[in-house]
Amino acid sequence: MTRVLGIDVGGTKVAIGVSAADGPALSAHVRLDTGPDTLARALAAARALDGAPAAVGFSTCGVIRDGVVRLAPNVPGWEGLELPRLLQEAYGATPVAIDNDVNAAAAAELRWGALRGVSTGVYLNLGTGLAAALVVDGRVVPGAHGAAGEIGYLQVTPGEPAFADGRVPLEERVSGGALAARGAALLGRPITAAELLGGDQARALVDEALRTLAMSVANLCVVLDPERLVIGGGMMGAAELILPRLTAEIGRAVPFPPEVRPARFADDAPLLGALALARAAVA
């Protein structure tokens, strides 16, 4: 089996891996912190792992629009980066496939995980941020501008501050980062989303966030009519709390409720997705 290379650039880290088989297994991998010269350091580390892969998959925070990265303010130098051109220059004739991190994670679930065999589905990522990937005819749908599934920008209250005001309304209410920030403000001390979800502190805040999340996801399912909803991301450490809430609301609000499943890949899902993109590029 040919060797493929996957690179995942997130808000705080870079993960790079090599796979020699069509499956979610790494034969070698390395991690870096994001920061100055993230791309140059990532490409140098990737060359050290495998200087001649059959294909490269690249998972990035943000979205690719008109040949540049958009909606990625958290990585220094990443917003506006001409990523496709730079990767083409780095790898020449080697096939390179690029997608955002949530779409890449969905690609891993489609190829090897909980979305395998699904024609119409949704992959929901509950992590520091909030986003979804939409699957139609067994493929992730990018949308007209590469931003399909960016549900963090959904409004919760009509007329509230939104994208044009520099806001991300739904994400600011229900993501892991939002829960940590709101919980810290309420309790007057630092606290993680995992601590909030796993304990009884700020229970009203958690209940409100889960109600809002469940409503928004149910609305998404009404629009797309998926056969399966797969949920991944760091917040799924509290799956026993989150899954019943979402399943109940979907069953109540969606005419033809989808099956709800946890994602297969809890760790390194975007990196495995990058490998899935690379494996598809070889084919």
C-alpha positions as CSV (number, residue, x, y, z in Angstrom):
1,M,0.0,0.0,0.0
2,T,1.3,3.5,-0.9
3,R,2.2,5.9,1.9
4,V,0.2,9.1,2.3
5,L,0.8,12.1,4.5
6,G,-1.7,14.1,6.6
7,I,-1.2,17.5,8.1
8,D,-3.7,19.1,10.5
9,V,-3.3,22.8,11.5
10,G,-5.6,23.7,14.4
11,G,-5.9,26.8,16.7
12,T,-3.2,25.6,19.1
13,K,-1.3,22.7,17.6
14,V,-0.2,21.0,14.3
15,A,-0.5,17.3,14.0
16,I,1.3,15.4,11.2
17,G,1.1,11.8,10.4
18,V,2.0,9.1,7.8
19,S,-0.1,6.1,6.9
20,A,0.9,3.1,4.9
21,A,-2.6,1.5,4.9
22,D,-6.1,2.4,4.0
23,G,-7.3,2.7,7.5
24,P,-7.1,4.9,10.6
25,A,-3.6,3.9,11.6
26,L,-0.5,6.0,11.8
27,S,2.9,4.6,11.0
28,A,4.6,7.8,12.2
29,H,3.5,11.1,13.6
30,V,4.7,14.3,15.2
31,R,3.1,17.3,16.9
32,L,4.0,21.0,16.9
33,D,2.6,24.1,18.5
34,T,1.1,26.8,16.3
35,G,2.7,30.2,16.3
36,P,5.1,32.1,14.1
37,D,6.0,30.4,10.8
38,T,3.5,27.6,11.4
39,L,3.3,26.5,7.8
40,A,7.1,26.5,7.2
41,R,7.7,24.5,10.4
42,A,4.9,22.1,9.6
43,L,6.2,21.4,6.1
44,A,9.7,20.9,7.4
45,A,8.4,18.4,10.0
46,A,6.3,16.7,7.3
47,R,9.4,16.3,5.0
48,A,11.3,14.7,7.8
49,L,8.5,12.1,8.3
50,D,8.1,11.4,4.6
51,G,9.9,13.2,1.8
52,A,8.0,11.5,-1.1
53,P,4.4,10.6,-0.2
54,A,2.0,9.4,-2.8
55,A,-0.5,12.2,-1.8
56,V,-0.9,14.8,0.9
57,G,-4.1,15.7,2.8
58,F,-4.2,19.0,4.6
59,S,-6.8,19.9,7.3
60,T,-7.0,23.5,8.3
61,C,-8.9,25.7,10.7
62,G,-11.0,28.3,8.8
63,V,-12.2,27.8,5.2
64,I,-10.5,28.2,1.9
65,R,-12.1,30.9,-0.2
66,D,-10.6,32.3,-3.5
67,G,-7.4,30.6,-2.8
68,V,-6.8,32.0,0.7
69,V,-7.7,31.0,4.2
70,R,-10.6,32.8,5.8
71,L,-12.3,32.7,9.2
72,A,-9.1,31.7,11.0
73,P,-8.0,34.5,13.2
74,N,-6.5,32.4,16.0
75,V,-3.4,31.2,14.1
76,P,-0.8,33.9,13.6
77,G,-0.3,34.6,9.9
78,W,-3.0,32.2,8.9
79,E,-5.9,34.6,7.9
80,G,-5.4,35.4,4.3
81,L,-2.7,32.8,3.7
82,E,-2.5,31.6,0.1
83,L,-2.4,28.0,1.3
84,P,-3.3,26.1,-1.9
85,R,-0.6,27.9,-3.9
86,L,2.0,27.4,-1.2
87,L,1.2,23.7,-0.9
88,Q,1.4,23.3,-4.7
89,E,4.8,24.9,-4.7
90,A,5.9,22.7,-1.9
91,Y,4.7,19.4,-3.4
92,G,4.8,20.0,-7.1
93,A,3.1,17.1,-9.0
94,T,2.1,15.2,-5.8
95,P,-1.7,15.3,-5.3
96,V,-2.7,17.6,-2.5
97,A,-6.2,17.7,-1.0
98,I,-7.2,20.6,1.4
99,D,-10.3,21.0,3.5
100,N,-11.3,22.6,6.8
101,D,-10.8,20.6,10.0
102,V,-14.5,19.6,10.5
103,N,-15.0,18.5,6.9
104,A,-11.8,16.5,7.2
105,A,-13.0,14.8,10.4
106,A,-16.3,14.0,8.5
107,A,-14.2,12.5,5.7
108,A,-12.6,10.1,8.2
109,E,-16.0,9.1,9.6
110,L,-17.2,8.5,6.0
111,R,-14.2,6.4,5.0
112,W,-13.7,4.4,8.2
113,G,-16.1,5.5,10.9
114,A,-19.7,6.2,12.0
115,L,-20.7,7.7,8.7
116,R,-19.5,4.8,6.5
117,G,-22.2,3.9,4.0
118,V,-24.3,6.9,4.8
119,S,-25.7,8.9,1.8
120,T,-27.2,11.9,3.6
121,G,-25.8,12.8,7.0
122,V,-24.4,15.4,9.4
123,Y,-21.1,15.4,11.3
124,L,-21.3,17.8,14.3
125,N,-18.1,18.9,16.0
126,L,-18.6,20.0,19.6
127,G,-15.2,21.3,20.7
128,T,-13.6,24.6,21.6
129,G,-15.5,25.9,18.6
130,L,-18.7,24.7,16.9
131,A,-19.3,23.6,13.4
132,A,-20.8,20.9,11.3
133,A,-20.1,19.0,8.0
134,L,-23.0,18.2,5.7
135,V,-22.9,14.9,3.7
136,V,-25.0,14.5,0.5
137,D,-24.6,11.5,-1.8
138,G,-21.9,10.2,0.4
139,R,-19.7,13.3,0.1
140,V,-19.0,16.3,2.2
141,V,-20.7,19.4,0.7
142,P,-18.4,22.4,0.6
143,G,-21.1,25.0,-0.2
144,A,-20.7,27.9,-2.7
145,H,-18.0,29.5,-0.6
146,G,-16.5,26.6,1.2
147,A,-18.4,27.5,4.3
148,A,-21.3,25.0,4.4
149,G,-21.9,23.8,7.9
150,E,-20.5,26.8,9.7
151,I,-23.4,26.7,12.2
152,G,-21.6,28.7,14.8
153,Y,-22.8,31.8,12.9
154,L,-26.5,30.9,13.3
155,Q,-28.5,33.5,15.2
156,V,-30.4,32.5,18.3
157,T,-32.3,35.7,18.8
158,P,-33.7,37.7,15.9
159,G,-31.7,40.8,15.2
160,E,-28.9,40.0,17.6
161,P,-25.2,41.0,16.8
162,A,-24.0,38.6,14.1
163,F,-21.2,38.0,11.6
164,A,-21.2,41.6,10.3
165,D,-20.7,42.8,13.9
166,G,-17.7,40.4,14.4
167,R,-19.8,37.9,16.4
168,V,-20.4,34.2,16.2
169,P,-23.8,34.0,18.0
170,L,-24.4,30.2,18.4
171,E,-20.8,29.4,19.1
172,E,-20.6,32.1,21.7
173,R,-23.4,30.3,23.6
174,V,-22.8,26.6,23.3
175,S,-19.2,25.8,22.3
176,G,-16.7,24.4,24.8
177,G,-14.8,27.7,24.7
178,A,-18.0,29.7,25.3
179,L,-19.0,27.4,28.2
180,A,-15.6,27.9,29.9
181,A,-15.7,31.6,29.5
182,R,-19.3,32.0,30.7
183,G,-18.8,29.6,33.5
184,A,-15.7,31.5,34.7
185,A,-17.6,34.8,34.6
186,L,-20.4,33.3,36.6
187,L,-18.3,31.5,39.2
188,G,-15.6,34.1,39.5
189,R,-12.7,31.7,38.8
190,P,-11.3,29.7,35.8
191,I,-13.1,26.5,34.9
192,T,-13.1,24.2,31.9
193,A,-16.1,23.1,29.9
194,A,-15.4,19.5,30.9
195,E,-15.7,20.5,34.6
196,L,-18.9,22.3,33.9
197,L,-20.4,19.4,32.0
198,G,-19.2,16.8,34.5
199,G,-20.4,18.5,37.7
200,D,-23.2,20.4,39.3
201,Q,-21.6,23.9,39.1
202,A,-23.5,26.4,37.0
203,R,-26.1,23.7,36.1
204,A,-28.6,26.4,34.8
205,L,-25.9,27.7,32.4
206,V,-25.2,24.2,31.1
207,D,-28.9,23.4,30.7
208,E,-29.5,26.6,28.8
209,A,-26.6,25.9,26.5
210,L,-27.7,22.3,25.8
211,R,-31.3,23.4,25.1
212,T,-30.0,26.0,22.6
213,L,-27.7,23.5,21.0
214,A,-30.4,20.8,20.7
215,M,-32.8,23.3,19.1
216,S,-30.2,24.4,16.6
217,V,-29.2,20.9,15.6
218,A,-32.8,19.8,15.3
219,N,-33.4,22.7,13.0
220,L,-30.4,21.7,10.9
221,C,-31.8,18.2,10.7
222,V,-35.2,19.5,9.6
223,V,-33.4,21.3,6.7
224,L,-31.2,18.5,5.5
225,D,-33.2,15.4,6.4
226,P,-30.2,13.3,7.2
227,E,-30.3,9.6,7.9
228,R,-27.6,9.8,10.5
229,L,-26.2,12.5,12.8
230,V,-22.7,11.7,14.1
231,I,-21.3,13.8,17.0
232,G,-17.6,14.3,17.8
233,G,-15.2,16.8,19.4
234,G,-13.8,17.4,22.8
235,M,-17.1,18.0,24.5
236,M,-18.1,14.4,23.8
237,G,-16.3,13.5,27.0
238,A,-19.7,14.3,28.4
239,A,-21.6,12.2,25.8
240,E,-23.8,10.7,28.5
241,L,-25.2,14.2,29.2
242,I,-25.2,15.6,25.6
243,L,-26.5,12.7,23.5
244,P,-29.8,12.1,25.3
245,R,-30.6,15.9,25.2
246,L,-30.0,16.1,21.5
247,T,-31.7,12.8,20.7
248,A,-34.8,13.8,22.6
249,E,-35.1,17.2,20.9
250,I,-34.5,15.8,17.5
251,G,-37.1,13.1,18.1
252,R,-39.6,15.8,19.2
253,A,-38.9,18.4,16.4
254,V,-37.8,16.5,13.3
255,P,-40.5,14.8,11.2
256,F,-38.1,11.9,10.2
257,P,-35.5,11.9,13.0
258,P,-32.0,10.6,12.0
259,E,-30.1,8.0,13.9
260,V,-27.8,9.7,16.4
261,R,-24.4,8.2,17.0
262,P,-21.1,9.3,18.7
263,A,-18.2,9.6,16.3
264,R,-15.7,6.8,16.0
265,F,-12.7,9.0,16.3
266,A,-12.5,11.0,19.5
267,D,-8.8,11.9,19.1
268,D,-6.9,13.3,16.1
269,A,-10.1,13.2,14.0
270,P,-8.9,16.1,11.7
271,L,-5.5,14.4,11.2
272,L,-7.2,11.1,10.3
273,G,-9.4,13.2,8.0
274,A,-6.4,14.6,6.3
275,L,-5.2,11.1,5.7
276,A,-8.6,10.2,4.3
277,L,-8.4,13.1,2.0
278,A,-4.9,12.0,0.9
279,R,-6.1,8.4,0.4
280,A,-9.0,9.7,-1.8
281,A,-6.6,11.8,-3.8
282,V,-4.5,8.7,-4.6
283,A,-7.6,6.9,-5.8
